[in-house]
């Protein structure tokens, strides 16, 4: 057969493809009917019950041993297993002993000895065995495109399990997987090892196991698998023969036992085996996509030099999107597993592929396979074939497209869309889009945030409804990107309908069916109908719209195979996927056509950049949603956080338009504020019994506290729109972005109250769920408490405690005699500051130093000690209950002539006589010193820019760094200095008349209580840091008890300091760590008693952690 004929035959319509799917019969007495179900609920530590005897295939019968409850029980059981295997090893290694018998007689029992209930038939079982599925017709070894495959690879493709034989889970989350083999086959095969490693890596599992009981191997699966390196990732000490199990039982138990997995020990062990530079599957796939995109773009540009950068972006994305989509439906067995690979050796491969795309368009519909200008382009065979090879496991690809979820692709594509082509001298180069460069990257919304927002908006709309009523809901993300929130909404709707039809199976039988596991599933037609009825999205980037549509299509097909897809009753005739072109559209959600000035209408490039979107228009927007005074029932999303300065720089025309259109476009506004205003206008208004629509955004916290947020605060408060705010405080939901965020939920209907929730740092789905259940971290607040003034977002219980403490105690400002002073200002730290380099061996009155501005690698200089003062370098020299030792000096060219007098600048001539080393250094840097701001003469050029606080730092004082993650302080009598504020901190004096001993005050400033108070007063910074500003320090409440109580606090503080010092000296000493923890808790509780904290108030502090 010719290549052309082969291609023609293989691109025939689907009706000619025979794909028969059947379940391999694996009969065993492990039937579900043999067991009583185990109902553990949420208690994953519950122990499984003993089970009755089971019978293995081929007559291998054994008595069911109770699942081991501890390591010793497990060891006793594994000894019996090993002895049994060793006694008849030749038989077990023979061809006659098959895989099923191996599993039931040995592998199941091995994991029972490790504490796992392998044979439970409970719906919430932790160990799941995955039967193999035969795909007849996909292993035609005579086909040209398969001529390079081994018979093992052909067999694996024709008869494969979608996932390894076993998955082991706790709390509903898969923790590791196991591939079982029979001893005759062995476990060192390259392809079987690659299969289990790729599955685990694609599922983000830390390790995987392959065993035939005769041997067992464990692989760390946090690095990209390499088919040609089957031993890569093999964990040290975990390549064992059956005879090694007893002597290595501690290691096996510490990694594979249920107890170790539950405690997290197993994952930590596997993570330690991760090599440096290992990449996750999403990072790897993104890199490969970028590589393919750049190679494809360069090839297209060489062949079509008249293409613009915009056309390159469109063409490369459409080609890659199609290839990825096809691989996903192949691996899910909706299409044969050879659709793309059959073209890998054809001449003019891409042209032949375009014919396949026409066939797929008829089957799947939608924008993805619609005719596109990219089909009229030429692509080199080598380029397209390399990309195709990178997508197939048989060619070494590590990607399991059957494991990829739609939201995984969204996560990858979100960053993929952050780049664009620029054409530079005939080269197509991928670069970050300007706004992405400015923002520091693209940041994907975590799934737990999406789930919360979807639940808070959609669940109330679903409660008590029927499918007919739910079909009338209209849900939108006005900045949908790759479709993260659209998928979240769609998922929830699918699950709701499945739950409804599970409870009402006789209703609408053409919409749902039972799968082979007895689960209620929706037909693909009905899932498509849900998307058409309910899901809407808009994005200014047309490429993002394409990805969002593709993500929804893949979600429709996620649980389908050819057997289910082509046997379902049809709701509609024609293609298997709906067209979403009227549901997800490209346009600027903030600007409509009427907003664009006439001169910009005539400029094609300017109009395309603005991309106006007419929400209420029937042909260009979502007109049907707004007919009859309607609107959206839910508006959700993560609007862009972009300050107006960046908007003006990158989108000047659009910025001018929105500044005139939106009331929230105040000076210094954030684009997210405008999206919130726009979203309020998109909501369905309340009418009759209908409460109106709801919006929920994760958005910048700045609107609540900045001057530029005042118009939005006014808009929300006057309309009483706020329904809830989830405040993440200093916690970073988007680690890389450094943005502080809240989840704002607002309603079209005025609300009498709103719910405030505080989520402790670090934010996570578990933290959020815990906060929502906590009376201490949630509060119902009257709507009238909000106005245009900054919103503190403080909880009433916190406010009450702060007010009580402030009323009951004097302030730090009072007890210090209003003596809180910042570090000295030299104006030239690089000249006056120096790193310590040790004593000068030639002169005890000198010190070796390396000034900040000295050349790297230069020999240290010798300075006179009389003009050096020790410096604490802010928080870097401070730890809780510890300070120093100092490793820096500051040159102080001043002297106090009389006790208690003011410091005066030493004349430079006197410096030359008394301190020639310092004088020579200053002379060398005279130009730098003279170029400081200010007026400098021959008499004062070597002085500090400001001489403030020189004497105060020379005296006893308490020192507090400026930047903190926990308040810490030291009472200093050794003359240490702070330099500046941002890199240094504050000194605190003492007023004897106030009756507070300075050592006692310093001790209080190390307490958990005053840390909490100062955090409540201070602005949060990235990573949990906050700033100790003078005004906030002055307001700290300082209890002033009798002298003996102060001495008691100082003594407890000294004990903590000693315990922490011992712990620091030996970080691996668990006993020292416990002593330090007990001493700290004792000290903190003594402070609580000093301030008369109630148990409820202590709970407020504990909840903040």
N, C-alpha and C positions, 0 to 999 in steps of 0.2 A: 504494500500500500504506500502511495506517495505521502510525503509530509502534508501537502495541501489537502489530500483526501482525508488523511487522519484528522487534520484540524477541522475540516468540514464536518466529518462524522461526529467529532466530539462536541461541536457547538450546536448540535441538533436540539430541538425543543425538549423540554423536560419530559414530555410523555414518552420519549424513546429511552430514557434512562431507567434501568431496572435496579432499584435499590431496595432490597428486601432486608428487613431487620427482624431478627429473632433472638430470643433469650436462650443462651446456652443452658441446658438442663443440668443443674448441679444439685442433685437430690441428696439430702442429708437429713438426719433426724433432728437437726437444729432448728426445726420449724418453729415458728412463733407460737404455735399451739402447745408446744412442749413446755413452755415457761409461763410462770406468772409474771405479769408486768411489774416493774419496779417504778414507783412514783417518788422521785426525789425532790420534785419542785426545784426551788432555788438553792437548796442545800447541797452544794457540790462535794462537801466533805462526808456525806452520808455513805455508809458502807453497803456494798451489794450483798444480797442474801445468797445462801448456798443454793446450788441448782441440782437437779436430778441427773442420773447417768445419761450419757449420750452415746450414740453408735456412729462410728466413722464409716466412710465408704469402704467397700471391699472387705467388710468384716472386721476391720480394726476397731475393737470395742474397748472403751476405757470407762472407768468410774469417774464421774465428775468430782474433782477436788474443790473444796471451798476456796474462794478467792482469798489470797493471802492478805492478812490485815497488818502485817509488819515485816520487816526485813528478814527476821529469823525464820518465820513461817515460810516465806518465799524461798529462802535458801534450802530448807528441808524439801520443799516441793521440787525445786530444780535439780537437786541431787538425784531424786527418783527418776526424773525425766532423762537426765544425762545417762544414768545407768541403763535405762531402758533402751535408749538409742545405741549406746556403745555395745550392748549385748547382741544386737542384731544389725550392726552397722552396714554390712555388705548388702543386706536386703533393702534397707532404707535408702541406700545410694543407688539401687538398681532402677532400671527403666520401669519396672512393675509398680513401684511406689510413687503414686501420682501426687500432684500438688494439693488436691483437696484433702487427701489423707494426711499429707504433711501438715497442713494447717490444723485440721481437727485433732490429730494425735499429738502434735508437738508445739506448733507455733501458738495456737490458742492457749495451751496450758502454760507456755513460757510467760505469756503476758498476764495470765491469771496469777502466776507466782509473783509478778510485779505489781499486783494489786488491782488489775483491771478486770471488770466483768465483761468478758469478750462475747458471751453468748446471750446476753440479755436481749429480749424482744420488746422492751419498753419503748414507747415513742420517744422518750427523752434519753435513750441509751447513749452512753459515752463512747462506745466502740462500735463502729459501723463497718460491716463487711460489704464491699462493692462487687457485685457479680459482673462477670465479663459479658460483653455484648458482641454478637457477630454481625458484621456488615458485609453481606454477600455482594460480590460484584465490584468491590473496590480494590482488589489485589491482582488485577490482570497483569501478570508479570511479563507477558509478551508485548505489552504496549511500549511504544518507543520512549515515552517519558518516564517509564519505570525501569529501563534497561540497566540503570546503574545501581539499583537497589538490591540488597541481599535478600535471600528468602526469609531470614528472620525479620527484616524490616517489612517485607510484604505481608508476612503473617501477622505482625504486630498491628499493621494498619487494617487488615481485614478482620481481625478478631481482637478487640482491645477493650480494656476497661477505661471508662472516662477518667478515672482517678485510680491511685494505687489501691491495693486490696483492702487495706484497713485505714481508717482515719480515727484518731483518738482525740476526744474533745472533753473540755470542762467548761461549765457555765455556758454551753452552747457555742463555744469557740473552738475550732480545730487547733490542736497544739502540735501534733506531729503526725506523720503518716508512715505506713509500713508496706513494703512490697514483698510478697511471699513468693518463693520459688520452691520447687522440689529439689532434693539433694542431687539427683542425677543431672539436672540442668546447671547447678551451681549458681553463684551470685556475682561472679566477676565479669559477666557479659557487659560489654560497653553500652549497648542500647538499653538494657533494663536498668542499669545504674543511671544512665542519662535521664530515663523516663521518670524515675522517682525523684531525682534531684530537681528536674525542671518543674515538676508539679509542686514540690515544696517551695521552691524559690518563687514561683508565680503566685503562690498563696501566702507569701511572707511568713512561712513556717521556719523556725530557727534550725530545725534538723529533721532528717528523715532516716529511715531504717530499711535495709534490705537484708532478708534472712531466708535460709532454707532449714533452719535450726542446726544443721551441721556446722554452719558458719553464720556469723552475724556481723554486719558492718553498719556503722553510724556515720552519717555525713552532716557536717555543718552546711546549711543551705542558705546562707546569707550572702553568698557571692554568686556571680553569674556562672551557670554550669557550662562546661566545655566538653562536648561529646568525645573529643580526642584525648581528654585527660580524665579517665574514669576514676582515678584515685584522688583527684583534687577535692579538697574539703573533707577528706577522711579524718575523723577526729582521733587524736592520739589516744591509744589504749582501747580503741573500739573496733579493732579488726580481729575478731575472736573466733576460735573454733569451739565446738560444743564442749570440749574438754577444759576450756578456759573459764567457763561460766562460773564455776564454784569459787575458784581463786580470785576472780574479778567481780564477785557479786556486789561488793560495796560500790564499785564504779557503775555497774549496771543499774543497781537500785537508785543511785544518786542521779542518774540521768533519765531512765525510762520508767521508773515506778510512778504510779498515780500520786503517791505522797510527794515525790520530788517535783512533779509537774504542778501539783496544786500549790506547793510552797514557792514556786518560781525558780527553784534551784536548777531545774533542767534547762530552762531558757537561758539563765545566766551562764551556765557551763558552756552552752552552745555559742552564745555571743562572744565569750572569751576566745573561742576558736576561730572567730571571724578575722580574716587577714585585713591588714590596712589597705584601704582603697577599694574594698568591696562595695558594689553598687546594688541598689534595690532594683526590682524588675521595672518599675515605672521610670527610674532614672536611666536604666539601660535602654529601654524602648524609646524613650525620648531622644537619647543620643543617636540611636540607629535611625530614627525618623529624620532627625536633623541631617545626618550624613546622607541618607538617601535623597532627601529634599534638595540638598546642595548639589549633589552629583547629578540629579535629574535636571535641576534648574540650569546648571552649566551646560549640560548636553543640549537642552532645548535652545539655549541662547546661541550656542555654536551653530546649530542647524537653522535657527530662525532669528537672526541678529536684529530684526526689526521689532521683536517683542519688547513691551515695556515691563518695568518691574512689577507693576500691578498685574499684568497678564501672566507673568511668570508665577507670581504668588498663587493666582487662581488655578492655573494649569497644574502645577506640581501638587497642590493640595488635593485637587479633584482626582488625579491619578492615584496618589497614595491612599486617599480615603476609600476609593473603590477596591484597591488591593487588600487593604486591612479588612474591609467589610466582607469580602469574599472569603478570606481566610477564617474569619470568625464563623460564618455560616457553614464552611467546610468542616471545621473542627467540632461544630455542634451537630454535624451529620444531617444538616438540612440540604446541603449540596454534597456531591461526591468529593472525596478527599484528593481530587486531581484536577479541579477546574483550572487553577492557575498553572500548576506544575506541568501540565501537558504542553504548555507553550514555551517551556524553558529552553528547548533546543531548536525551535523553529526559526527559520530565517524570517526577518520582519515580524518579530514576536509581538510588538505592540500593535501593529495593524491587525494581526489575528485576534489579539485580545479585545480590540474595539468591537469586533463582531460578537464576541462573547458578551460584552457590555450591552449590546442591543438586545440579546436574549434575556439577560438579567433584568433589563428595564421592563420588559413585558411581564416578568414574574413578580418583581418587587416594587415597581412604581417609584414614586418619590423623586426628589430632585437629584439624588446621588447618581443614578444611571441615565438621567435624561440627556438628550443630545447636548454636547458641550464642545466649545471651540478646541478643547484639548485633544479631541479625537481627530482633528484635522492636522495635528502636528506629527512630526517624526521623532522617534526616540531610538537611540542606538540599542541593538540587540544586547550588547554586553551590559549596559546599564539596567535595562528592565529585567534581564535574567539574573543579575546579581541581587536585585531587590527581591525578586521572587524566591531565590534560594535562601535569602535571609529570613524568610517567613515560614519555612518548612523544617520540622524537626528532623526529617530524614536527611536533610542537607545541613544539619548542625545548628538550626535555629533553636534557641533556648525558650522560645515563647510558646505557651499553651493557650491558644485562643479560645478553647472551650472553658478555660478557667477565668479568662478576662471577663469582668463585669462591665456593663455600660458605663458606670461611674468611674471605673479605672481608666477607660479611654478618655473620659472627660478630664480626669486629673492630668493625664499626659498632654492632651491637646490644649488644655488651658495655657500651658507653658509654650507649647508648639506655636500657638497663635500670637505669642508675644514677640515673634521675630518676623522680619520681612526681608525681601530681596532689595538690594541696591545694585545697580549696574556700574561697575568701576573698570573702565578701560577694557571693555569686552568680557569682563568676568562677572558672574553672578555670585554675589556675596551675601550671606545671611547675617543680619545684624538685629540687635534689639530695637524694637520700635522706640521712638524718642520718649514717649510717656512711660514706657517700661524701664528704660534706662534711668529716668528721673525717679521713678518709684523704687528702684533697686531690685526689680524682678516682678514676676507674676506669682500671685499667692492664691492657692486653691482653698476653697472653703471646706473645712473638715466635715466629714459626714455627720458627726454628732450634732453639729450646729444646724445643718440642713434638716436633720430629723426633728430637732426641737422646733424649728420655725414652722415646718410642715405640720407638726402635731398641734401647735398652738393656733394655727389658722384654719387648717382643714378639718381636724377631728370634730370641733363643734358643729361644723356644717354637715358632717356625715351622721351625727348622732340621731338615731330614730328615723332616718330617711330610707326610702326605697331606691332601687336602681333607677327607676324612672325619674324620681326627684333629683337624684345625684347627677343625672345626665344634664340637668339644667345649670349646674355650677360652672362658673367661668373663673379660671385661675391663671395668673400671669406673672412672669418675671420680666420687668422692663429693661434689665441689663443682663440677659440670660447667658452670655458667654458660651461656653461649650455645653451648657444645659444641665449643670449640677442640680439646681433647684427644680427644674422641670422634671428631671428623673426622680427626685425625691417626691414630688407631688404625684407623679405617675405610679411609682411604686406603691405609695399609700393607697391610691385608688384601686390598683390591682388587688392588693391584699384585702381591702375592704370588701370588694365584690366576691373574692374567693370565700371569705368568711360568711358573707350573706348567703351565697349559694350552697355552702356546706350546711348551713342551717335550714335552707329552703331548696333542697335538691330538685324538686319537681318543677320549680319555676324556670321559665326561659331555658329549656333544655338545649337549644341551639347555641347557647352562649358559653357553655362550660362542659367539662367532661372529667372523668377520673383517670389519672395517669396510672402507670403500672405499680406505683407504690401506694395507690389508693388515695392520693391527695387530689383535692378538687382544684382543677386548673381552668383558666379561661381560654377560649379559642383565640387564635391570633386575630381573626376578624373582629372579635369583640374588643380585644385589647386595642386594636387600631381605632375602633369606634370610640372608645373612651378617650384616646388621645385627641381625636377630632372634636369630641364634645367639650372637653374640659381644659385642655392644655394650650396655653398661648405664651408666646415669648417674642421679645424684640431685642436686637442688638445692632449697634452701629456698624459692626464688622460683618460683612456678608460671609466671610469664611467661618466665623463663629457660628452663624446661623446654620451653615452646612453641617458642621460638627454636631450641633445640638439636634438637628433632625436625624443624623446618622445614629446618635446615641439612643434616641427614642426608638428608632427602627430595630436596633440591636436588642433593646429591652423587650420589644414585642416578640422577638424570636428567641429570647433567652432560654426558655424552657422547652423549645420546640426541637423536633428532629423531622426528617422527611416522613417518618411513619405517622407522627402526630399531625404535622402540618397539612399533609395531603389526604388525611382521613377525616378531618374535622368537617362538620356541617358548615356551609358557607352562609354568611349573612349578606354578603355582597358578591356579585360576579366580577371576574377580572383579576387584577393583580393582587398579590398576597399582602401588600402593605399599602396603607393609605397615603395619599399625597398630603404632606403637612405644609405645603407652600403657603396656604392661607392662615395657618396657625402660628408658624414661627417665621418672622419676617425681619428683614434687615432695614434698620432706620434709626435715627437719633431720637430717642424717647423724649428728649427735652425740647425739640424744635420741630414745628410743623411747617408745611410749605408756605403758609401765609406769613410766617415770621421772617422769612428770608427776603432781604432787600432785593429789588429788581435787578440791580447791577450784578449781584451774585447769581441770580437765576441764569443769566446769560453766560456765565463762566462755568464750563463743564467741570473742570477740575475742582473749583471751589464748591460747586453744588454737590459733587460726589463726596468731597471731604466732609461737608456738613451732613449730607444724607438725611434730609428732613423726613419725618414720619407723621402721617396724618392718622391719629388714633381712631377717629370716628368715621373715616372714609370707608365706603364699602369695598372699593377696589384696591386701595393702597394701605389700608389699616384693618381695624377690627370693627367695622361699622355695625355689624349685627349685634355685637355685645352692647353697644350704646343706644340701640334703638329703643324707643318707648321709655326714655329716661333711665336706662339701665347703666350698667358698669360692671366691674369685676367684683366677685365675691371675696377674692383673696389676691393680694399683691405681695409677692415675696422676693427675696434676693439679697445680694451683697453688692450694693451700688459702688461705683468707683470712688475712692477717697483721693481726690486731686484738688490741691489748693489752686486758687485763682491765678497765682503767679505762674504756675506751670501751664494752666489753660491758655493764658495770654501768649505764652511762649510757643506752644505747639499748635493751638487752635484759635488764632486771634479773631477770625470772623465769627466763629460759633460763640466765643466768649462775649463779644459785643451784643449778640442777639439775646443770650440768656441773662445778661446783666439788666437788660431792659424788660425782660418778660417775667422774672420771678422776684417776689418780694423777699425771698430768703437770700438773694444774691447781694448780701451786705459786704462791706469792705473786708477783704481777707477771707471770703467765704470758701467753703469746701463743696465740691461738686455733689457729694453725698447729700448735703442739705437740700439741694435743688431736686434731686431724685425723690426725696421724702415729700417735698411739696407737690411734685408731679404725681406721685403715687396716691396721695390723699385725693387728688382730683380724679383719679381713675376708679375710685371705689364706687360700688353700687350704693346709692343713697338709701337711708332707712325709709321704709314705707310700710304702714300697716303692721303686720306681724313680722315682717322681714327686718332684721336688725341692721341691714346694710353690710357693706364690705369691711374687710380687715386687712391691714398691711402689717408685715413683719420683716424688718431688715436687720441684718447685722451691719452696724454702721459705726463711723468714728464717734468716739466719746466726746470729741471736741464740741459738738453742738450743744451739749449740756452745760459747758463751763466757760466757753470763750465768748468774747464780745461779738465775734462774727456769727455766733449761733443764736444771738438774741431774737432775730426775726422768726426763726423756726420755733424757738421756745414760745414766743408769743402766739404763733399760729396754732401750735399744739395745745397750749394751755387755755387759750380763749375758747377754742372749740371743744375743750375737754375730751380730746381725742385719745389721750394716752391710756392704754389698757394695761400694759406691763412694761417694765424695763428689767432686763437681766444685765447686771453690771459686773464686768470682769475686772474692774479696778486696775491694778498694776499688772495683772496677768496678760500674757500675750497669746491670743488665739492664733495669730499668724506670726510665728517666731521670727521669720526673716524680715517681715515688714516693719516691726517695731511700732505698730499702731495700737493704740488703746481703744478698745471697742465695747459697745453695748449691743444687746438685742432689743430693739425698740419695736413694740407691737402697739398699733394704734387703730382705732375704729372710726368709721364714718359717724356712728351714733355716739352722742355725748355720754361719757362715763362718769358715774358718781365717785368712784374710787379707782385706784390703780395699784398693781402689785409690784413691789420692788423686791428683787432677788439679788443677793450678793454671792458671787462664786469665788471661793478662795483660789489663790495662786498655787500651782499652775492649773490653768483651766483645762477641763476635759469633760467628756460625757458623764463620767462617774461623778465628778465634782458637781456638775450642774444638776444631775439627778438628786444627789444628796442635799444640795442647797434648797431645791424645791420642796423637799420633805422636811426641812428644818424650820422650826418656828423662830430660831435665832437668826436665820439668814434670809428670811422673807418677812415682809410687812405689807399690810394693806394701808394705803395712804389716801387721804381725801384729795379729790381732784383739785380742790381750791387751794391746796398748798403749793401748786405750781403756778409760776407766772414767768414774765420775761427775764427776771433776774437769774443768775447762774444757779443751776440745780446741783446741790451737794451730793445727791444720791446716797445719803447716809441713812442707816436704819434707825428707827425710833429708839430701840434699846441701846444702840451706840450713843445716840444724841443724849439720852437720859444719863448715861454713865459719864459722859464728858461734862455735862452741865453740873452734875453732882460733885465731881472732882474739882471742877473750877471754883465752885461755891465754897467748898470745904477747906481749901488749902491755899496758901500763898503761892505766887508764881516764882519760877526760876529767876525772872527779872528782879523780883523783890529781894530774894535771899542773896542774890549776887551783888546787890547794890547797883543795879542797872549796869553792871560791868560785864557785858558780853561783847567780845571784840574779835575782829577778823584777823587773819594772818597778815604778816607784813608784806608790803608791795615794793619790790626792788626795781621793777621796770626792766630788768635784764637778768632773769633767773639763770640763763645759760652761762652768764659770767660769774654771778655771785653764788650759785649753788654747785655743789661738787659731791661726787660719790666717794665714800670712804675707801681707801686702799691700804689701810693698816698703819701701824706706828712707823715712824722714821727711825731706822736702826742707827742712824748717825747722830740723832739729836732727840732727846726725850721731850723737848718743848715744841716739837714740830709733829705734823701728821702728814702722811702721804695721801693725796687726793687726786681724783680725776674730774676736773671741772666739766660741766655738762657740754660746753662748747669745744672741748679739746678734741683733737683728731682721734678717731678710733684707732686703737692700737698704740697710741703714743704712751711714752713712759709716764708714770704718775709724777705729780709735782709735789714739792714739800712746802706746806704752809704752816705758819706759826699758830699754835693752839690758842694763843691769847686772843686771836681775832676770828676764831671759829666757834660756831654755836651748833649744837645738834638739832636736826630737823626731823619731825615726823612727817612722812609723805602721805598725809591723809589716811584713807581707809586701808591702803596697802600695808601700813605699819600697825594697823589695829585689827584685833580679833575680839569677839566677845570675851570679856574678862582678861584680855591681854593687850599689852601695848609694847611695841618695840621688839628687839632693840633697834635703835635708829641706825641707818646705814648711809645717812647723808649729812652734809654740813652746809652751813651758810656762812659766807664771809661777812663779818660785821665790822665795818670800818668806823665804829663808834666806841665811845667810852663814857662811863658815868664818873664825873669828877668827884662827886660827893655822894655819901650814902643817901638814898632817897631822892636824889636829884634827877634831872633829865639828861638823857644821852646827848652827847655832842659829837659832831663829825670830827674825826682826827685829821689835822692838816696832812696833806699828802707827803710833805717833807718829813713829818714825824713818822709816817708809815714807813717811809724808805729806811729810816734809822732803826725802828723797832721791829718791823716785819718786812724785811726785804723780799722774802718769797712771795707774799701777798702783793706787795707793791709792784713787783715785776710783772705779775700776772695782770693786774689792773692796767698797768701802762701798756701792755701788749694789746689790751682790748679797749683802749681809750676812745677810739673812733666809734666803736659800737655803743659805748656808754654815752658819748656826746650826741649820738643820733637819736637818743630817746626823746619822746615828747617832753617839753619843758624848756626852761632856760638854764644853761649850764655855763659855768665860768671856770677859771683856773683854780678857784678855791673849792668848788663843790662838784666837779664832774664825776667824782668817784663815790658820790652818795647815792642813797636809794631814791627812787622817784617820790615816794611818800615815806615819811619817818614815823607814821602812826604806830602806836602800840609796841614800840621797841622795848620800853621799860616794863610793860605789862607781861610780856613773854619771858623777860628775865626773872620775874618774880614767881612764887608759887601760884598755881592756877589749875583749874580743871580743863582738859582739852577734849574736844568733840570733833571728829572729822565731819566734813561737809556732806559728802556723798556716802550713803549708808544702805545696807540691806538689813541691818539691825542696829539700833542705837547702841553705841559703845563709847566709853569715856575712861580717862585715867587722870588721877590727881598727880600733877607733875611738880617736883621740887628741884629738878635737875637742869632747869633753864632751857628746855626744848622749845623750839619755835615751829609755828606753822607758817608757810609761805603761800600767799594768796588765799582765796576761799575755795574756788572750784577744785584745786588740787591739794588743798590743805584743810582748813576748818576754822573753828572758833576756840578762843580761850574764854574761860568763865571765871570771874573773880568771886570774892566772898565778902559779905557784909556781916561782921561779927555780931552786930546788934540784932540781926534776924534770927540768931540762935541755931543756925544750921552749920554743923561742922563740914568743912569742904570735902574731907574724905568720905563722909556720909553722903553728900550730894553726888559725888562721883559714883559711889556705889549704886545709888538709886538710878542714875543714868545708864546703868547696865541692865536694868530690870526689864522683864517682858512687859510689864504694865506700861512703863513710860515709852517703850518702843511702840506699843500699840497706840498710845495717845499721839505721839509725834507722827506716826504714819497717817492717822486720821486727819491731821492738820496739814500734811505736806503733799506736794505734787509728786505723782508717781513717775518713775522713769523706767526705761526698758530693763527687763530682767529682774524685776522686784526691787530695784533700787529706789531710794527717795532722797530728797535734799533737805538737810537740816538748816533751814534759813534762820537768821537771827530773830525775826519776828515770831516764828513758831517756837523756837527755843525759849524765848522770854515768857511764853504763855504756859509752859509746862507746869503742872501742879506739883509742888514740893511739900510733902508732909513734914512737919517739924515737931517730932515728939520730944520727950525728955532725953537728957544726955545719955542715960544708960541704954535706952532703946536704940539711939543712934549708934552707940558703940556695939550693940548686938548685931545690927545690920552690917556694920563695917567688918565685924569678926566673921559673919557668915560669908560676906563677899570675899574675904581673904581666903576662906576655905575653898570657895569655888575657884579662885585664881590658882591656888596650889593644885587642885584636882585637874584643872584644865591644862596647866603646865605639864603635869605628869602624863596626861593623855597625849599631848602634843609630842612629848619626848619619845613615846612609843605608840604610834598610831595603830599598830596591830594588837595592842593589849586590850582585849575585850573587858577585862576587869577594871582597868583604868577608865575606860569609857563609861562603864556603869557607875563608878564612883563619881565621875564628873557629872553625869546626868542626875544622880540623886542629890548631889550638892547644889546643883543649879535649881532643881525643883524646890528644895528646902529654902533656898534664898528667895525664890520668886514667891512662895507661899507666905514667907515672913513679910514681904512687901505688901502682899494682898491684905494681910491682917492689919498692917500699919495703916492702910487706906480704907479699912473697914469694908472690903468687898464682900458682897453676898455671894452665895453659890450661883445664883442666876447671873450675876455680873461676871463671875469667873467663867461661866459658860459662854458669855458674849466674847470674851477674849479667846477662849479655846476654839470657838466657831470660826474666828478670823484666820486661824491657821489651817 
